[in-house]
Structure formats: C-alpha cells, structure tokens
Amino acid sequence: MGKGKKPSGPERFTISSAGDQPIIDRHDLYQKAVQHPPGDIYWMNKFYCKYISPEAPHHLREDCGTAFLSSTWCKQDPCRTATGVDIDAEVLQWAVQHNVDNCSDRICLVQANVLQLPQTGKAIHPHPQQQQQQQPSRSLPSGQAASNGTAPNCQH
C-alpha cells in the first residue's frame, strides 16, 4: 500500500478507553477481523441460483453470533428476512444493540442450541413478518439461504 492511502474495506478496530485501560469490544473486533457479509451473500446467492433454484433466495437461517450476516442480508433487500440462532444470550443482546437496527422488523433472533432446533429455543428478538407468514419457506442448513417462492429471478 502506497503512502497516504487508507486501507479499503471495513473500519479498523474500535478501541475506547476507561481511565488508563483500553476497552476492545471483542464482538466488534471479530466482525472486522473475520467476517465479510457482502462477499458471503454474493457467493451464497450465486451457489443457490446455480445449484438449488433459479429464483433468488429471500430468507436466511444462520448460526448467528452477532447477527452481522443476517442484518447485512436484510439491509441489502427490503424483501429479505432472516432468522439467527445462537446459544449465548449475551451475544444476542449485543447483536440487537449493534447490528439489528433499521431492519429489525425482518430479523428474528432465537436463543437455542443449533443442534436441537426446532425442539427448543427462546425468541430474543422476534419480528412480526415471521409470525404472519402464511407460506412456510424452505430451509437449508446454517448459513445458507432459502427461497420463499416470491423472489425475482437471480441476476448474474
């Protein structure tokens, strides 16, 4: 990288201070160091349209942690919904405070063991659209999108 150029991509790590000690938000750090939802969504859509269905997926079910992928999924298209599942209530609360903002009516976060769904689980952040769905959507394993039958054809 040349002189004076800023790195492209997400902002670098959030560090604030309380007295003399810096406070590093581990969830924020993880998102910025490991995750890239736009790229993940691009490849999920491409794979889904090539191997599963010519219709673009509209629902994502993810083993979510901070719900970064789910929230990005919903923000990219107002017709999309997402369900995020995580066993840790603390990380789900962080997700609600930091990632589930202007698309909160289309994301449902469930506290549950992903290996025991759908038998157990507690909705941490239910969304109204999911409660009103008349037609069930097809579900694929974690991190993959499923079509609800109302999506337009895939664009490549």
N, C-alpha and C positions, 0 to 999 in steps of 0.2 A: 504494500500500500504506500503510495507516494506521500510526500509532505503535505500537510494541511487537509488531507482528505479524511472525512469522517467515515467510520465503518457503516456499511449499509445494513439493513435488517432491523431487528428489534433493538430498543434502547438497551444500554448496558445495565448492570445490576443496580437495584435500588438499595442504597445504604443510607440510613439516617443515624442520628446519634442520640443517646440518652446519657447526658453527662460526658464522661470520657470514653465510654464504650460504644462502638458502632453496633447498630442493630441491623442484621441482614435478614430479610424475610425469606425463609427457606422455600416457600411455595413460589414466590416471585422469581427467585434465583433458579429454581428448577425449570420453570416455564421458559425463561430466557436462555438457559443453557442447553436444554434438551429438546424442547418442543418447537414445531413449526406448523401450526394448524393449516395455513393456506396450502402448503405443499402436500400435507397428508390428505386434505379434502380433494385436491386435484387428482391425486392418484387413486383414491377410493372411488371417485366418480368415474374415472377412466376405466378402472377394472370392472366396476359394476356394470357399466354400459356395454363393455366388450363381452363379458362372460355371463352376466346374470340376466339383464333386461335392457332393451333399447330405451326404456323410459328412465329419466333421471330420478335418483332416489330423493325422498323428501323427509325421511326420518332416520335419525342416527341413534343407536343404542351403544353407549360407551361405558367401559370401566373407567370412571372419570377422574378421580382425584380432584383437581381444581376446576374441572369442567371447562378448561380452556378450549379444547377441541369442540365441545358441544356449543359453547357460546359463539365461537367463530363460525361454526356451521350455520347457526340460526341468523347471525348478523349478515351473512353473505346473501341470504334469500329470505324474504318475508313469508314465504310459503313453507319453510322448513321448521321441523320440530325436533327435539332431542330428549332423550332420557339418559341421565347419568347415574351410575351406581357406584357407591363406594362404602366400605365398612366403617370408615372413620368419620364420625360426626364433626369433629373439629375441622377437618379439611373441607368438608361440605359447607360448613358455615363460612369458611374463608372464601370458597367459590361463590357463594351467594353475595358476599360483600364486595368481591373484587372482579368477578367475571360475568355474573348473571345480572346484567344491568338493563339495557334497552331492549332486550329480547326475553325478559323474564316470564312473559306470558306464554312462551313456547318451549320452555325448558322445565323438565321435571327432574329433580334430584332425589334419589332414593338411598337411604342408609340401609345397606344389606350386604351380605356375603354374596359375591357374584356367582359362587359355586352352588348356592342354594336358591337362586331365583327360579321360578316366581313364588316359591312357597313362603318366603319370609321377606320382610322389608318394611321400612317406615318412610313415608314421603316427607322429605325435609323441605322441599320447595315444589309443591305440585303446581301445574299450570292448567288453566281452565280448558284449553283446547283439547288436551289429552283426556279430560274427564268427559267431554262431549262427543268424542269421536264415535261415529256410528259404524264405520267400517274399520275392522282391525287391520293394522299394517303388518306386512311380512317382516319378520325379524331375522337378522343374521347374527353370528357371533360377535362378541365385543369388538368395537372399533370399526365395524362395517355398517354401511348404510342400507336401509331397506326402503323400497318404494311403497307408497300408499295408494298407488294407482292414479293419482291426479297430476303427476309431474309431466312436464313437456318432454319431448324427445331430447336425448343427450346432444350437446354441442361438442364437437371435437375440434 
